[in-house]
Amino acid sequence: MSAFIGTSLKKILLPSKVQVIKVPKSKKKKYTKMLRKSGLSKKIKIKSLC
């Protein structure tokens, strides 16, 4: 789980126009709550994988 978060955070730091984090569909609520609580900007979108 921590490796997945580390990979996602590296992607956030790379410059791009639209910032999106893709998380497993079954755990989207948990990831959203955890990432927002850790200080993730509300401008960054969190999407679930298919």
Sequence and secondary structure as in RCSB ss.txt:
>XXXX:A:sequence
MSAFIGTSLKKILLPSKVQVIKVPKSKKKKYTKMLRKSGLSKKIKIKSLC
>XXXX:A:secstr
 HHHHHHHHHHHHS  SS EEEE GGGHHHHHHHHHHTT  TTSEEEE  
